[in-house]
Amino acid sequence: MTALICGFFNLPIIFAVITAIVTIEHTAADSIKKAFVRFPASAIGALLATAFYGMLGKGALTFALVAMVTIAVCHKLKLDDGILVATITATAMIPDFQDHYVVSFFTRLGTTSIGIIISTFVNFFLLPPNYSPMIYKNINGLYNHAGLLLKRIISEVTAESKEKTRVIQRSYRQLTAHLEKTNQLSQYQREEWKYHRHSEEEMVAFQLSQRKLAAFQQIAYHLGNLQYVQTKASDFTKEEKELLLALTEEFTKVLSDPTHSINERQFEMVNQLDDAFWKWKEDHVVKQTGYRHHLPPQTILIYELLCFHDVLEELQNLSEKQEQLVKKCYLPDHS
């Protein structure tokens, strides 16, 4: 669109196309806000390029001074979002200056403005960003990733290998990076809805996704604590290890299930683990070593798993309430 408009009016195309490329934003809101910054910044860049070209001609010093002074002036005037466009405009127009500097100034400013206007128009009207599908996909991916990471942590909880610990820590960093990206997408979607209509159904679904993200923040917190629990092979009996692994398997199923339903078997195992939490200190620390620790590694591990279960219960209740709300709003009883 930018190229066609410039071609129709016989204006230099390259400046407008470059500007249109670098001014596409994540949201229509950002496009509008930054457009009001980029236009005066581009004007400053074009004006400085005209001034230095008139004084120094087309030389290396001109390019250097134009770039440096444009960046400095835009930063001083708090036009930081326009620095890139202004600098590109200023340096790119130097090689093609016409004999009439004023004509060159307005030509370059005009083509740059066309690029800014077209990119904002496309962002706002033709291709408004919709991050909801990506957010929902990312949330499901986060919960699946958390289940796999939990299984890896518990299966290696008695291992001594530092290499395995590094693999777990790398996987956790990937998880938190993915979570941060999804939170950023959610912020983009909130900004986008300030300028575009959305249905009640879309709002209900988005609110659900935000609550699931909030619950996942807690899950990520407990996974972070679990990966640093220091235990030895002798800390757990065979029955205790079987309980931990079986419960972890149930947790993984709940995490991967979109409805996050918890079966009775998991509640029974959690009760067993809860009983063990209160007995573990006496049985495994005081009686064996005679030294009383406030929070030995075994109890930390159990405590984090119990907290993990509490989050899953909240998640299940949230999913059930949300399903009832959707049925009430969109599937009314016609009987």
N, C-alpha and C positions, 0 to 999 in steps of 0.2 A: 504493500500500500504506500509506504513511504517513497519507494523508488518510482512508482507510477505517478504520484503527485509531483515530485521534483522533475521527472521527465516531461510531464505535461506543461509545466511552467518554464522548462529549459533551465533549471537550476542545477548546480553541482549535486550529484546524488550521493557521493561517498560520505560526506559529512553527516547527512541526514540518516543514512542507513546505519552508520556506526553508532550514532546517538540513540537511534531506536533500539539497537541491540543491547547497549549497556544500561538503558533506563528501564528495561522490563523488571518488574518487581514481583515479590511473592504474593502480594495482595493488591487489590484495587485501591485500598486505603493508602498504602505506601506510595503507590503511583501518583495519587493526587497530591499527597502531602509533599512528596519530594519534587514534584513538577514545579511547585512554587519556589523551591530553592534552586533548582537546576537552571531555570530560565535566567535569573539575574547573575548566577555564577557564569553561565555561558556568555552573557553580555560582557562581563568583566574580562573573561579570557579573550574574547574577540577584540575588545578595546585595547588590551595590553599588547596583543599580537600586532595590531595596527600601529600602535605607538612605537614599539621597539623596531619593527620593520622599517618605519619611516626614519628612525634615527640611525640604525646600524646596518640596514640592508639584510640580504639573505645569507647569513653566516652562522657558523656553529655557536658563536656567542649569543646570537639572537634566539636560537632555539633554547639554549640553556637558561637565559634570563627570563624568557617568556614562561617556561615551565615552572621555574622556581618562584617567580613573583606571583604568578597565578595561584599557585598552591598557598603561598603565604597570605595573600590578600583574602582569598576565600576562607581560609582558616580563621583569619583575624575577624572577618565579618560573620563568623559562625555559619558559613555556607558549606559545611563539610560534606553533606550529601551530594553537593554539586561539583566537588573538586575534580572527580574523574572526567566528567563530561566537559567541564570548563578547560581542563588541561589538554584533552584531546582536540577540542575545538581550536584552541589557541595555537597549538603546535602544527596541526594538520593544515591550517589555512596559510601558513607562511610560504610554502613553495609555490602556491598558485595565486599570489597577490596580483590584482590588476593595477593598471596605472592610476585609477581613481580609488584611493584608499577608502573613502566613505562608502562607495558602492560595494567594495569587497567586504567591508565591515557588516553592512546590512544584509548582504547576500549570505554570508556565513552564519550570521545570527538567525536569519530566516530559515535556512535549511536545518540548522540545529533545532530550532523551535518546532519545525514540522516533525522531526524525529521524536521529540519529547511528547508532542500532542498525540501522534499516532500510537506510540507505545502505551500511553495512558488510556486512549480510547479503546484499544484492543483489550487491555487489562480490565477495563471497567465494563464494557458492553459486549464485546464479541467472545472473548475467552476468559470470563471471570474465574479465578481459581476456586476449585472445590476440593478441599483437603479431607472431607469426611470419609470417603472410601479408603484413602490411605491411612487415616487414623485408626479406623476399625480393623484394617488388616494388620497394622503395626501392633495394636493391643493384643490381638490373638497370637501374633508372633512372640510378643513379650511373655505371655503366660506359658506358651509352649517352651520357650527358652528357659524360663524359670524352673519348670518341671525337670528338664534335662539337667540343669545345673544343680538342683537339689539332689537328684539321684547321684550325680557324680560326687558331690560333697559328702553325702552320707556313706556311699560305698568306699570312699577313700578316707573316712574319718579316722581310721586306725592306722593308716599308712604312714611310713616314715620318709617317703621319697619327696624331695624338694621339687623335683621336676613335675610331679603330679600337682603339687601345690601351685606351681607357676601356671600350669594349664588352667586350673580352676580360677586363679586370679585374672588371667587374661579373658576367660569367658565372662567373668563378672564385670570387667571393664567394658566389654562389648555390650553386655546387657544394660548397664547404666548409660552408655552412649546412645543406645537405641531408645531408651526411655526419655532421655533429654531431647532427642530429635522429635519424638512423638509429642512431647509437651510443647515444643516450638511450633509444630504443625497445628496443635490445638489453639495456640495463641493467634496464629495466622487466620484460622477459621473464625474466631471471635471477631477479629478486625474486619474480615470480609463481610460478615453479616450486618455490619453497621451501614453498608451501602447497598445490599442486595436483599430482596425478599426471601423468606424461608418459611416453610410450612411448620405447623405445630408438631407434626410427626418428626420432622427433621430435628427440631429443638429437643424433643423428648429423647430421641436416639443420641443426640450429642451430649445431653446431660448424663445419660447412662454411661457413655464412654468416659466422661470426666470423672465420674464416681469410680469406675473401674480403674482408671489411671491412679486415682488417689489411693485406692486399696493396694494397687501394685507398688506404690511408693513404700508402703509398709512391708510388703513382701521382699522388695529389694533390700530394705534395711535389715531384715532378719537374715537374708541370704548373706549379706555382708558380714554380719556377726558370726554366722555359722562357719564361714570359710577360715576364720582365725582361731577356732576352738582347737586347743592343743590337747590331744588325747593319745594314749598308747594302746597297743593291742590288749594289754592286760586289764584295761579299764572296764571291759564289757565281757559278760558271759555269752555263751552261745545263744541262749534264749533272748538275751537283751539285744544282741545284734539282729536276730531274726525279727524281733519286734520293730526295731528301728527301720530295717529294710522294707518290711511289709507295710508299715505306716507311710514310708516315703513313696512307695508304689501307689498307695491310695491318694496321697497328696498330688502326685503327678497326674492321676486320672482326673481329679477335680480341676486342676489348673488347665488341662487341655480340653475339658468339657465347656462349651459355650454357655451352658446354663449353670455350671459350677455346682452340680448336685452332689451332696455328701450322702453316702450310704451308711447303714447302721454298723457295718463292720468297722468303719473308720472311727465312729464314736466309741465303740467298745475298746479298740486299741488305744485311743486317746485316754480313756479312763484308766487303762493299765499303765500307760506312761505317766499319767498324773499321780497314780499311787506310787510309782517308782521314784518320782521326783522327790517326794517327801521322805522316802526311805533310803534313797541313794547315799546321802551324805553319811548317815549313821553306819550303813552296811559297808560302804566302799572306802570311806576315808577315816572316820574316827576309829573304828574297830581294827582296821588294818594297819594304820600308821600311828595312831595315837595323837595325831596333829590335826587340830580343827581349823579347816579352811571355811571361809564364809561362802565362797562360790567356787568349788572345784570344777574342773573342765566338764565332768560328766553332767553335773546339774545345769551348767550353762547350756550344754547341748540340748538337754531335755526341755529346759525353759524356752529356748528359742523355737523348738518344734511345737511346743504347746501354744506359744504366741502365734506361730504360723497357722495352726489349726483355727485359732480365734479369728484370724483375718479371713480364712476360707469360709467360716460360718457367716461372717458379715457379708462376704461376697455372695454366698448362696441366698441370704435374705434379701440382698439388694436385687438380685436377678429375679427372684420370685415376686417382689413388690413391683418391679418394673414391668414384668409380664402382665400382672393384674392391671396396672395402670394403662398399658397399651390396649388391653382387651376392653377396658371400661371406656376409653376414649374413641376407639376405632371399631370395636366389635360389640355394639350395644345389643342387649337382650331384647329381641322383638317378640318374645312370647307373650 
